[in-house]
Amino acid sequence: MALFTLQQGPLRLLVSESGGVIEGFWHQDIPLLRPGRQSGVAVESSCFPLVPFGNRVSGNGFQWQGKSYQFSPNVDWDSHYLHGDGWLNLWQLNEKTPSSLSLAYRQCSGVYRYRAQQHFQLSDSALSVTLTVTSESDETLPFGLGWHPYFPLSEDTRIEAPACGYWLEREQWLAGEYQDALPAALDFNHPAPLPRQWVNNGFAGWDGKASIRQPGYGLRMHTEPAAPCYFIFVSDPAFDKGYAFDFFCLEPMSHAPDDHHRPQAGKLVALKPGESLSQTMVLEFVP
């Protein structure tokens, strides 16, 4: 498993070819993302890509332009085709400089066939990651993109990420009924702490910008184009043995959960063969 280190000023980034994941992001010795275990397992990393879409599709299938499509589960602990393919497979090195890196992945089987590329770029104060997918399917299909970053969590952590509503969680970790009123514990329109209990919800009406306040520093996230949805995930020791409320996830997505079942596939983008979709996430260190 090859690891690639980038450095620019006080920022340092560690990326793995396995899953195309980030295994660490630091400002000097301060971890801005949860340090990964460098195990080759994406859920033990600092951040992994979501391609050709994020989250799950209810029923593990969808109808599109008069045809039915069915997925097969891609992990042994979930009955769904979860978060696409890139996070589970090897990426190839395209180009590397001391402060930038490009990796590529190709999916040649299944419902979605595509090429993906991630470009990582460090400045003195920020990390920019651009994820691009190009359809190699024989037909037009709806695509989406996103990331699954893990951030350090303490009692002093506060997040701000505007939203106008959220989806309840139902069985099998699927998105449930939409709610247009946010409960106080999940209202991040102003800086707020995260609940010390299980949270796995998608939020709508986002402007693609978020702020994470940590002891001694801050981190600003923005997405280009502005992602309309984000997920918040906080685990629980009953589910994740050994979890100590020491990390959380704020996951930007270019579409809503289960958009395959919404009219015109919601915010997913229909790509014809050869067409591409790109999304950028920027994480900026704030002293």
C-alpha positions in Angstrom: 0.0 0.0 0.0 1.6 3.2 -1.2 1.4 6.4 0.9 2.0 9.9 -0.4 3.0 12.9 1.8 2.4 16.5 0.8 3.8 19.5 2.6 3.2 23.2 2.1 4.3 25.6 4.9 2.8 24.4 8.2 0.3 22.0 6.5 1.0 18.3 5.9 -1.2 15.7 4.2 -0.9 11.9 4.0 -2.9 10.1 1.3 -3.2 6.4 0.5 -3.6 4.6 -2.8 -5.9 2.2 -1.0 -9.4 3.8 -1.3 -7.9 7.1 -2.4 -8.3 8.1 1.3 -6.7 10.8 3.4 -4.8 9.2 6.3 -3.9 12.4 8.0 -4.1 16.2 7.8 -2.0 18.4 10.2 -1.2 22.0 10.9 2.3 21.5 12.3 1.5 18.9 15.0 -2.2 19.7 15.3 -4.5 17.0 13.7 -7.2 18.8 11.6 -8.7 15.5 10.7 -8.8 12.3 12.8 -5.5 10.6 12.2 -6.1 7.4 10.1 -4.8 4.0 11.1 -3.1 3.4 7.7 -4.8 0.0 7.7 -6.1 0.1 4.1 -9.7 0.2 5.6 -11.5 3.4 4.5 -13.7 3.6 7.7 -10.4 3.8 9.7 -9.0 6.6 7.7 -9.2 10.4 8.0 -11.5 11.0 4.9 -12.7 9.0 1.9 -14.3 9.9 -1.4 -17.9 9.2 -2.3 -18.2 8.2 -6.0 -20.4 7.7 -8.1 -22.7 8.9 -5.3 -22.9 9.0 -1.5 -24.9 7.1 1.1 -27.5 4.4 0.2 -30.3 3.7 -2.2 -33.5 2.3 -0.6 -34.4 -1.1 -1.9 -30.9 -1.3 -3.3 -32.2 -0.3 -6.7 -34.0 2.4 -8.7 -36.0 3.1 -11.8 -34.5 5.5 -14.4 -35.7 6.5 -17.8 -37.9 3.4 -18.1 -35.3 0.9 -16.9 -34.7 -0.9 -13.6 -31.3 -1.0 -12.0 -30.3 -3.2 -9.1 -27.2 -3.0 -6.9 -25.3 -5.7 -5.0 -24.0 -5.0 -1.5 -20.4 -4.0 -1.5 -19.5 -4.5 2.2 -20.2 -7.4 4.5 -21.7 -5.3 7.3 -24.4 -3.5 5.2 -27.0 -4.9 2.9 -26.7 -1.9 0.6 -24.3 -0.7 -2.2 -22.8 1.9 0.1 -20.9 5.1 -0.9 -20.0 3.7 -4.3 -16.8 2.0 -5.3 -13.8 4.3 -4.9 -13.4 4.0 -1.2 -13.0 0.2 -1.5 -10.4 -0.1 -4.2 -6.9 1.0 -5.2 -6.2 4.3 -7.0 -3.4 4.9 -9.4 -0.8 7.7 -9.1 -1.1 10.2 -12.0 1.1 13.0 -10.8 2.8 14.3 -7.7 4.6 17.4 -6.6 5.7 18.4 -3.1 2.3 20.1 -2.5 -0.1 18.4 -4.9 -1.2 14.9 -5.9 -3.5 13.4 -8.5 -4.9 9.9 -8.2 -7.2 8.0 -10.6 -9.6 5.1 -10.3 -11.6 3.2 -13.0 -14.7 1.1 -12.4 -15.4 -1.3 -15.2 -18.3 -3.4 -13.9 -21.7 -3.0 -12.2 -24.5 -0.5 -12.8 -22.0 2.4 -12.9 -18.9 2.3 -15.1 -16.7 5.4 -14.9 -13.3 7.0 -14.4 -12.7 9.1 -11.3 -9.9 11.4 -10.4 -8.9 13.2 -7.1 -6.6 16.2 -7.1 -5.2 17.2 -3.8 -3.6 20.7 -3.4 -2.1 22.3 -0.3 -1.5 26.0 0.2 0.0 27.6 3.3 -3.5 27.6 5.0 -5.8 25.2 3.2 -6.3 21.8 1.6 -8.3 21.7 -1.6 -9.6 18.4 -2.9 -11.3 18.1 -6.3 -13.2 14.9 -7.2 -14.2 14.4 -10.9 -16.2 11.5 -12.3 -16.5 10.7 -16.1 -19.2 8.3 -17.2 -18.1 5.3 -19.2 -21.5 3.7 -19.1 -23.4 2.9 -22.3 -26.4 5.0 -21.2 -27.2 8.2 -19.3 -27.2 7.7 -15.6 -27.5 10.0 -12.5 -24.2 10.7 -10.7 -23.3 12.4 -7.5 -20.1 13.1 -5.4 -19.0 13.8 -1.9 -16.6 13.0 0.9 -16.7 11.3 4.3 -14.2 13.3 6.5 -13.7 12.4 10.2 -13.0 15.4 12.5 -11.6 15.3 16.1 -14.4 15.7 18.7 -14.1 17.1 22.2 -16.5 18.7 24.7 -15.4 22.1 23.3 -16.1 21.3 19.6 -18.7 23.6 18.0 -20.0 23.4 14.4 -21.9 25.8 12.3 -23.5 24.6 9.1 -26.8 26.2 8.0 -29.8 24.0 7.1 -33.5 24.4 6.7 -34.5 20.8 7.5 -33.3 17.2 7.9 -34.2 13.6 7.2 -35.0 11.2 10.1 -33.1 7.9 10.1 -35.1 4.7 9.6 -34.2 1.0 9.5 -31.0 -0.2 7.9 -29.5 3.4 8.3 -31.6 4.7 5.5 -32.9 8.3 5.2 -36.4 8.5 6.4 -39.1 11.2 6.5 -38.1 14.7 5.8 -38.6 17.3 8.6 -38.7 21.0 7.9 -38.1 21.9 11.6 -34.7 21.2 13.3 -34.7 20.0 16.9 -32.5 22.1 19.2 -29.9 19.3 19.4 -29.5 19.2 15.7 -29.7 23.0 14.9 -26.4 24.0 13.6 -27.5 27.4 12.1 -25.4 28.9 14.9 -22.3 27.4 16.6 -23.5 24.4 18.6 -22.1 21.3 20.3 -22.7 17.8 18.9 -25.0 15.4 20.8 -23.2 12.7 22.8 -25.4 10.0 21.2 -25.9 8.3 17.9 -26.5 10.8 15.0 -26.8 9.7 11.4 -28.9 12.3 9.5 -28.8 14.3 6.3 -29.4 18.0 6.3 -31.0 20.1 3.5 -30.8 23.7 2.4 -27.1 24.0 2.9 -25.0 26.7 1.3 -21.9 24.6 1.1 -20.1 26.4 3.9 -19.4 25.1 7.5 -17.3 26.2 10.4 -15.7 23.9 13.0 -14.4 25.4 16.1 -11.9 23.4 18.1 -9.9 24.2 21.2 -7.2 26.6 20.0 -8.1 26.8 16.3 -10.9 26.7 13.8 -11.5 25.0 10.4 -13.6 26.4 7.6 -15.1 24.1 5.0 -16.5 25.3 1.7 -17.5 23.4 -1.4 -17.5 24.4 -5.1 -20.2 24.4 -6.5 -22.0 24.8 -3.2 -23.1 21.3 -2.0 -26.8 21.3 -1.1 -26.7 18.6 1.5 -24.4 17.4 4.4 -24.5 14.5 6.7 -23.7 14.5 10.4 -22.5 11.2 11.9 -21.7 10.6 15.6 -21.2 7.0 16.5 -22.1 5.3 19.8 -20.3 2.8 22.0 -23.2 0.4 21.8 -22.6 0.2 18.0 -18.9 0.9 17.8 -17.0 -0.8 20.5 -14.4 1.4 22.0 -15.8 4.6 20.6 -15.3 7.4 23.0 -17.0 10.4 21.3 -13.6 11.4 20.0 -14.6 11.9 16.3 -17.5 13.0 14.2 -18.2 13.3 10.5 -19.6 16.3 8.5 -20.0 14.9 5.0 -20.6 17.2 2.1 -22.7 15.7 -0.7 -23.7 17.1 -4.1 -27.1 15.5 -3.7 -29.6 14.4 -1.0 -29.7 10.8 0.4 -31.8 8.4 -1.7 -32.2 11.0 -4.5 -32.4 8.1 -7.0 -36.0 7.8 -5.8 -37.0 11.4 -6.2 -38.4 13.0 -9.4 -35.7 13.4 -12.1 -33.3 11.9 -9.5 -33.3 15.0 -7.3 -29.9 16.8 -7.3 -28.1 13.9 -8.9 -26.6 14.9 -12.3 -27.5 12.9 -15.4 -24.3 12.2 -17.3 -24.3 10.9 -20.8 -21.4 8.6 -21.9 -18.2 10.7 -21.8 -19.6 13.5 -19.7 -18.1 14.6 -16.4 -19.1 16.0 -13.0 -16.7 17.7 -10.5 -16.9 18.8 -6.9 -14.3 20.6 -4.8 -14.0 20.6 -1.0 -11.7 23.1 0.7 -10.6 22.8 4.4 -9.0 26.0 5.6 -7.1 26.3 8.9 -8.1 29.3 11.0 -5.7 30.3 13.9 
